[in-house]
């Protein structure tokens, strides 16, 4: 792997290899994978404890991009997240 590619991965935990990409030119880096709330939170998933575990695990794995909108599950998705 070239040194440019290595900079795209978390360095604090070698077991976790989450690639990141630049978001425009503002310097913000977002994970290649995101967690979306449209079909999950507030819709098919009603258990807040499980939602908390999923969000926590995603964050631990390096995900920092969470897709949420006020229209997902009529706003319940935002409440769950």
Residue pairs with C-beta under 8 A, 6 or more apart in sequence:
8 19
8 20
8 21
9 17
9 18
9 19
9 20
10 16
10 17
10 18
10 20
10 62
16 60
16 61
16 62
18 31
18 32
18 33
18 61
18 62
18 63
19 31
19 32
20 29
20 30
20 31
20 32
20 62
20 64
21 29
21 30
21 32
22 28
22 29
23 29
23 30
29 64
30 64
30 65
31 62
31 63
31 64
31 65
33 63
33 65
34 63
34 65
34 66
34 67
35 54
35 55
35 58
35 63
35 65
35 66
35 67
36 66
36 67
36 68
37 66
37 67
37 68
37 69
37 72
37 73
37 77
37 78
37 80
37 81
38 67
38 69
38 72
38 73
38 77
40 51
40 54
40 77
41 51
41 68
41 72
41 73
41 76
41 77
41 80
41 81
42 72
42 73
42 74
42 75
42 76
42 77
42 78
42 79
42 80
43 72
43 73
43 76
43 77
45 51
45 54
45 80
48 80
51 80
51 81
55 66
55 81
58 66
66 81
68 77
68 78
68 81
69 77
69 78
70 78
72 78
73 80
